[in-house]
Amino acid sequence: MKRLRNAADDAEEYAADAIDFAIAAVEEAEYATLDAVLARAEADEAADAAK
């Protein structure tokens, strides 16, 4: 019985860690998107200024 409870505890901890990792990945993707938008805006601005 104790072994099964420990296995369940481990599975719950693993699931919680996976959720935390996924949340961090989404936040990182949001920052990457903002960086890409900013880089595109700067590139477009530079191209317009060079005309």
Buried (B, 14 or more C-beta within 10 A) or exposed (E): EEEEEEEEEEEEEEEEEEEEEEEEEEEEEEEEEEEEEEEEEEEEEEEEEEE
